[in-house]
Amino acid sequence: MMKIPQLTKKPELKSCHNVDWEDNYSWIHQNNILEVLRDSSKLLPDVRKYLEEENDYTEHHLRDTKDTQKILFDEIKGRIKLDDESLPYKDKIYEYWTKTTTKGNYSIKLRKKIGSDKIEEIWNGDNEKEKLKAEYFGVGDLEISYNDKYLGYSLDLKGSEYYTIYIRNIQTNELITEKIEETSGSITFSLDDKFIFYSKLDEHHRPRKIFRHKLGTPVKDDKLIFEEKSEAFTCGIGISSDEKFYFISTSDHNTSEQYYFSIDEENPKPKLIKERKRGVIYSVNSWEGKFYLHTNELAEDFKIDYCEDLENQNWKSFISAKDEVLIGGLVFLKNWIIRSETSNALSKLIIRNPMTGEENDLNFVDEKVIVPGISLKQRDKNTDEVYLSYSSPKTPGKAYLYNFKSKDKKLVKEQEIPSGHNPDDYIVERLECPSHDGRLVPLTITRHKKTKIDGSANILLYGYGSYGSSMSPGFSSTRLSLIDRDIIWVTAHIRGGMERGMKWWKEGKLLNKKNTFKDYIAAAKYLIDKNYTSKGKIIGMGGSAGGLLMGAVVNEAPELFLGMIMAVPFVDSLTTNLDHSLPLTVGEFDEFGNAKDNKDHFDYIYSYSPYHNIKKMDYPHIFITTSLSDNRVLFDEPAKFTAKLRDYKTDNNLLLLKTEMNAGHGGKTGRDSAIEEVALDYAFALKVADKI
């Protein structure tokens, strides 16, 4: 059996700055969290000391995994084609593509004039990071202007998602305008390349204002063209498929609203398309003299209507709604329209001839459990050709040049696994397990063909289940490091996502949130009943809202699990929900509720909030990671959770907290750093599974 080394003294944090961490509001919520996110030096010394002690404690207890981490790192990196290039995209004058190199950690953007062999390097992430001497280097956006002269990029150098926008002349490499600070990071060039549009973050880190900046002029002169008045909504701007209109979209997770103005308006005055209605999500695009409306109004799983005039709207049906079949948006070519449908956690692509109205499924592979994709090969849409791609849990990504007219396909890119990979060594299964109320939860199971289904195997059970975010069954080369060691990887497509349409989301949020947790527990029990594993051999894994899932589940059914891996976990959900000054809280009222103003919501969130439901009982091994500059899930949530759990748990199992002191919600930046984080998580899983 695994031996657990012990330190003589565990990290403790009973109080901080005279504020008990047991209070509903920790010190971080009673001070200006955004100041800490902007400048980590403002972190209180005793809090920093506590986090550093926890890091030392974690380092000590995982010291016997150092060799394993190195092996895993080399394995995972060995499956990546380090010197790789993307497929080219043909613009009017240039072809653009990106590449990675063996030594680099960041991408390089390249171009060459159509018909020429001379290649220009217009962006090199490693060089940019080196010039700035940045430890954290987050790239928000990379955009080329329409005249191909300018490169727009946005950078976050702390991990707190405050992006600074830069515009440079590609030929001279010189900045042509003032930098623009504290933005959401997105950059939209005007078609005449005189302006950019961007969204500014407010004092609560919410993008609620859209400005137009004239290149070469002072930022103080930027023109405000749209302001969202609701604190719950955030906004962004983009251009239509036919490049005739700008569309401003503003939304929370549950409701949206859209405005438009023509690309040639000298003084933009955005006009409302459809007034917001709670629970109605919609978006409009334009193509070939028509406007297309993708909406869930009177169509729970969305439909698509069209009209010819936004001034006098007369919407007609284009794609009708289907029950528990999620209707996706449209991709336009001159002679073709492509869209997607998702049902039962599986997606497919559909091609439509707009002249005849005839539709056909794009069945271009034999596998059933796949993630299909489409991307345009060129800006000129008078073409029959696109890139079609797919991957599956056992098959690396493949991209084909596909001709809709002739139906010819040519393999143009395949994800290479330099260290070798045989898809036939793996088995992919799609099962459905009944939850507590009879609803069937899709499970995607990936295992090595040699792994025995006799109850002896460990399972890594991955889940998320929030915000309508669906977990796609795509290929992951990293997971093979566990699957090859007889750990079965199972993704539970639990409620709270949209794998079975909007109803699947609605049944896993607000006062139905516990269905998310019950689905996951039902999946664990089902896998035990079906002999894929045994009680106490499952390792749970989830991040962010998936960390909320892990925390709620481990309080409810700890006996099912051997271990838990919780990344940036949302585990103090009640405290965060009560603090309306935090960046995400107000915009998530329709996801989790409003505990401050609604007693039913307070009582319900309190009943499952992981921090508030810690019990005096045995817990499995737990590994928690967080980041100091994370503005989405503040680091104090996992820190408080860990401190309280140390006081309450009655076992001698591992409880480890690792805080990245220079990172954000997504962890550290750079390819090697990302691999290191995965290797650490997997080393913990192998350690507790006694496979080291």
Secondary structure by P-SEA (a helix, b strand, c coil): cbbbbbbcccccccccccccccccccccccccaaaaaaccccccaaaaaaaaaaaaaaaaaaccaaaaaaaaaaaaaaacccccccbbbbcccccccccccccccbbbbbccccccccccccccaaaaaaaacccbbbbccccccccccbbbbbbbcccccbbbbbbbcccccccccccccccccbbbbccccccccbbbbcccccccbbbbbcccccccccccccccccccccccccccccccbbbbbbbccccbbbbbbcccccbbbbbbcccccccccbbbbbcccbbbbbcccccccbbbbbbcccccccccccccccccbbbbbbbbcccccccccccccbbbbbbbcccccbbbbbccccccccccccccccccccccbbbbbcccccccbbbbbccccccccccccccccccccccccbbbbbbbbbccccbbbbbbbbbcccccccccbbbbbbbbbcccbbbbbcccccaaaaaaacbbbbbbbccccccccaaaaaaccccccaaaaaaaaaaaaaaaaacccccccbbbbcccaaaaaaaaaaacccccccbbbbcccccaaaaaaaccccccccccccccccccccaaaaaaaaacccccccccccccbbbbbbbcccccccaaaaaaaaaaaaaccccccbbbbbbcccccccccccaaaaaaaaaaaaaaaaaaaccc
